[in-house]
Amino acid sequence: MEIAILVAAVAFFPGVAGYAWAIGWLPVYSAVCHFNKVFGHEINPDGYRIYLLDRGCDVDAAIRNVLAGSRFAAGPDKVDADGIVDIYHRRRPAARGDELLALDLVQKKFKEFATSTAGANSCTADSKYCVPEASDENFISRWTDAYLSYVQSQFRYTAMDGADYIVSLLQMGLTARVIIALCYLTATVLVVGRFVSYVIRRCTVSRKKAKGGHE
């Protein structure tokens, strides 16, 4: 039974952590990017996803940043960044092949953390599970690398899924937003309450020990 629990924990930990990441950062995202409309319906999935990936609050700016650091910024493959922004938001269709390639790059990067180095091996950003290329390392090292790759991809996948789900709840109406805000407030009060209780207990124990030492 203990082995089964351990295996389940190892398998499901990345997914649970991803959803927890999406849930935990929503108040911060709301305060940083939508301070005057915390938990408002203006929050959109794209904006929250890129924030979780450390790409800022502005989707259009994130698209331009991705293109600015790519081969599409200059040379024969250069594309109009504003045009790619319009294509991304489906304001107009792509007119040329290089625009489609640039859009594909943006969509790929929007599945990776801003500091990610995905693509250095056979694992890709949109792979739900992948195993790095074989090396001369021992069996344990290879499977450790495989598990770390699994952790990264699953964490990223569930964090993005969680972002979509949470934002969809916010867009259901005022009642849903109030309920979500109350849930976060309750969780905050419980966490703060437990921390304060812990501090009080520690202070009480320290005082008792100090008194005992002086007797």
Backbone torsions as a table, in degrees:
resi	resn	phi	psi	omega
1	MET	NA	-43.4	-179.7
2	GLU	-61.7	-39.0	180.0
3	ILE	-65.7	-41.3	179.5
4	ALA	-62.7	-40.9	178.7
5	ILE	-64.4	-41.7	179.5
6	LEU	-63.4	-45.2	179.6
7	VAL	-61.9	-43.2	179.6
8	ALA	-63.5	-40.7	179.5
9	ALA	-63.5	-44.0	180.0
10	VAL	-64.6	-38.3	-177.1
11	ALA	-73.5	-40.8	-173.2
12	PHE	-94.8	-11.8	-178.1
13	PHE	-55.1	-47.8	-178.2
14	PRO	-60.0	-41.4	-179.7
15	GLY	-66.0	-44.6	178.9
16	VAL	-62.5	-42.3	179.4
17	ALA	-63.0	-37.6	179.1
18	GLY	-64.1	-46.3	177.7
19	TYR	-64.9	-39.2	178.3
20	ALA	-62.7	-38.8	177.9
21	TRP	-61.0	-45.4	-179.9
22	ALA	-65.0	-40.6	-179.6
23	ILE	-69.3	-44.6	-174.0
24	GLY	-67.6	-31.8	-175.1
25	TRP	-88.3	-6.5	-177.2
26	LEU	-59.2	-46.5	178.7
27	PRO	-61.8	-37.7	179.1
28	VAL	-65.5	-46.2	178.4
29	TYR	-59.9	-44.0	-179.7
30	SER	-60.9	-43.4	-177.7
31	ALA	-70.8	-38.7	-176.5
32	VAL	-78.0	-44.3	-172.6
33	CYS	-99.9	-21.2	-178.2
34	HIS	-139.2	54.8	-172.0
35	PHE	-57.6	-38.1	-177.7
36	ASN	-85.5	-1.9	-178.7
37	LYS	-140.1	52.4	-177.5
38	VAL	-61.0	131.8	-177.6
39	PHE	59.6	28.0	-178.6
40	GLY	-85.6	166.8	-179.0
41	HIS	-75.0	-9.7	178.0
42	GLU	-69.5	-18.6	178.1
43	ILE	-65.2	128.0	-178.6
44	ASN	-118.7	156.5	-176.4
45	PRO	-58.7	-42.5	-179.0
46	ASP	-59.9	-46.1	-178.9
47	GLY	-62.5	-41.5	-178.6
48	TYR	-72.1	-37.4	178.7
49	ARG	-61.8	-47.2	-177.8
50	ILE	-68.2	-29.4	177.3
51	TYR	-66.1	-42.5	178.1
52	LEU	-63.6	-25.7	179.7
53	LEU	-93.3	12.7	177.0
54	ASP	63.4	40.7	179.0
55	ARG	-115.8	19.7	175.9
56	GLY	87.7	-169.8	-176.8
57	CYS	-99.8	-24.5	-171.8
58	ASP	-98.6	115.2	-179.3
59	VAL	-63.1	-43.7	-178.7
60	ASP	-62.2	-41.8	178.6
61	ALA	-65.6	-37.3	178.8
62	ALA	-64.9	-38.6	177.4
63	ILE	-62.9	-45.2	179.8
64	ARG	-64.0	-37.8	179.2
65	ASN	-65.0	-40.7	178.3
66	VAL	-62.0	-46.5	-178.1
67	LEU	-68.3	-34.2	-178.6
68	ALA	-64.0	-27.3	179.4
69	GLY	-99.9	19.0	-177.0
70	SER	-121.7	178.1	179.2
71	ARG	-71.4	-8.8	-179.8
72	PHE	-86.5	3.3	-178.9
73	ALA	-83.9	-25.7	-177.6
74	ALA	-156.2	171.7	177.6
75	GLY	82.7	-165.0	-176.6
76	PRO	-66.7	-21.6	-179.1
77	ASP	-94.0	6.3	-175.7
78	LYS	-60.1	136.8	177.2
79	VAL	-125.5	161.7	177.0
80	ASP	-80.4	115.5	-177.0
81	ALA	-60.5	-40.2	179.0
82	ASP	-63.4	-34.4	177.2
83	GLY	-66.5	-39.2	178.1
84	ILE	-66.8	-35.4	175.5
85	VAL	-59.5	-45.4	179.3
86	ASP	-63.6	-41.3	179.2
87	ILE	-65.0	-41.7	-179.5
88	TYR	-59.3	-41.3	-179.8
89	HIS	-86.0	7.3	176.5
90	ARG	61.6	35.3	175.3
91	ARG	-82.4	-23.3	175.6
92	ARG	-156.6	156.2	178.3
93	PRO	-80.8	161.2	175.6
94	ALA	-69.2	137.2	-177.8
95	ALA	-100.0	-21.5	-176.8
96	ARG	-134.5	163.0	-179.5
97	GLY	-64.8	-36.4	-179.0
98	ASP	-67.6	-28.5	175.2
99	GLU	-67.6	-38.7	176.2
100	LEU	-64.6	-40.0	179.0
101	LEU	-66.6	-40.2	178.5
102	ALA	-65.3	-41.2	177.8
103	LEU	-63.8	-40.4	178.2
104	ASP	-61.9	-39.8	177.8
105	LEU	-63.4	-44.2	179.4
106	VAL	-60.7	-46.7	-179.3
107	GLN	-63.6	-35.6	177.5
108	LYS	-67.5	-46.0	-179.2
109	LYS	-65.9	-28.8	179.6
110	PHE	-74.9	1.6	172.6
111	LYS	-106.2	3.4	-177.7
112	GLU	-121.5	153.5	171.0
113	PHE	-67.4	152.9	-176.4
114	ALA	-59.0	-29.8	-178.7
115	THR	-97.6	9.9	-176.1
116	SER	-67.0	147.5	174.2
117	THR	-116.4	29.6	-179.6
118	ALA	-57.5	143.2	179.2
119	GLY	105.0	-2.3	179.0
120	ALA	-72.2	-19.5	177.1
121	ASN	-135.9	-157.7	-175.1
122	SER	-73.2	-13.8	179.2
123	CYS	-77.0	136.5	178.7
124	THR	-116.0	164.3	-174.5
125	ALA	-64.6	-31.2	-177.1
126	ASP	-96.5	11.2	177.1
127	SER	-80.8	125.5	179.9
128	LYS	-70.6	-31.2	176.1
129	TYR	-154.0	132.7	-179.9
130	CYS	-148.8	159.5	-179.9
131	VAL	-118.7	125.8	-179.9
132	PRO	-58.8	161.9	-179.2
133	GLU	-61.7	147.6	-179.1
134	ALA	-64.9	148.5	178.7
135	SER	-137.5	-175.0	-179.7
136	ASP	-85.4	4.7	-179.5
137	GLU	-71.3	167.7	-178.0
138	ASN	-75.1	174.0	-175.7
139	PHE	-57.9	-45.2	-176.8
140	ILE	-64.0	-42.6	-179.9
141	SER	-62.9	-42.0	-179.7
142	ARG	-63.8	-43.2	-178.7
143	TRP	-75.6	-26.0	172.7
144	THR	-65.4	-44.1	177.1
145	ASP	-62.0	-40.3	179.7
146	ALA	-63.7	-42.1	-179.2
147	TYR	-67.8	-40.4	178.5
148	LEU	-62.7	-38.0	175.9
149	SER	-64.1	-41.3	177.4
150	TYR	-62.5	-43.3	179.7
151	VAL	-59.5	-47.6	-177.8
152	GLN	-62.5	-47.8	-177.1
153	SER	-67.9	-41.3	179.1
154	GLN	-68.2	-40.8	177.8
155	PHE	-60.0	-46.4	-179.3
156	ARG	-64.0	-44.3	-178.0
157	TYR	-62.7	-48.0	-177.2
158	THR	-73.0	-31.0	176.1
159	ALA	-63.5	-43.6	178.7
160	MET	-67.4	-39.5	177.9
161	ASP	-64.8	-41.7	177.9
162	GLY	-62.9	-39.1	178.3
163	ALA	-61.8	-44.4	178.7
164	ASP	-61.3	-43.0	-176.1
165	TYR	-67.6	-44.2	-178.3
166	ILE	-64.7	-44.5	-179.5
167	VAL	-65.1	-36.6	177.8
168	SER	-63.1	-34.4	176.2
169	LEU	-67.0	-41.1	179.7
170	LEU	-62.8	-30.0	-177.0
171	GLN	-87.5	4.7	-179.7
172	MET	-80.6	-14.8	178.5
173	GLY	136.9	174.5	-176.0
174	LEU	-61.1	-40.7	-178.1
175	THR	-60.2	-45.6	179.6
176	ALA	-63.0	-40.7	-179.6
177	ARG	-65.7	-38.9	178.6
178	VAL	-64.8	-42.6	179.4
179	ILE	-62.7	-43.2	179.3
180	ILE	-63.2	-43.9	179.2
181	ALA	-61.6	-40.3	178.6
182	LEU	-65.6	-37.9	178.0
183	CYS	-63.3	-43.7	178.8
184	TYR	-66.7	-39.4	179.1
185	LEU	-63.8	-42.8	179.0
186	THR	-63.0	-44.6	179.5
187	ALA	-62.7	-39.9	179.0
188	THR	-64.1	-44.1	179.2
189	VAL	-62.2	-40.7	179.4
190	LEU	-65.2	-43.7	-179.6
191	VAL	-65.1	-47.1	179.9
192	VAL	-63.6	-40.6	179.3
193	GLY	-61.5	-43.4	178.6
194	ARG	-65.3	-38.5	179.3
195	PHE	-66.0	-44.9	178.8
196	VAL	-62.8	-41.3	178.4
197	SER	-62.5	-40.3	178.7
198	TYR	-63.7	-44.0	-179.9
199	VAL	-62.8	-43.1	179.6
200	ILE	-62.4	-42.6	179.6
201	ARG	-63.6	-43.2	179.4
202	ARG	-62.5	-42.6	178.8
203	CYS	-64.4	-39.5	179.9
204	THR	-64.6	-44.7	179.0
205	VAL	-63.2	-41.4	-179.6
206	SER	-63.4	-40.4	179.3
207	ARG	-66.5	-39.7	178.9
208	LYS	-63.6	-42.1	178.6
209	LYS	-65.0	-39.1	179.8
210	ALA	-65.0	-41.0	178.2
211	LYS	-66.0	-39.4	179.5
212	GLY	-65.2	-33.7	179.9
213	GLY	-72.2	-25.1	-178.7
214	HIS	-88.0	-14.6	-178.9
215	GLU	-75.9	NA	NA
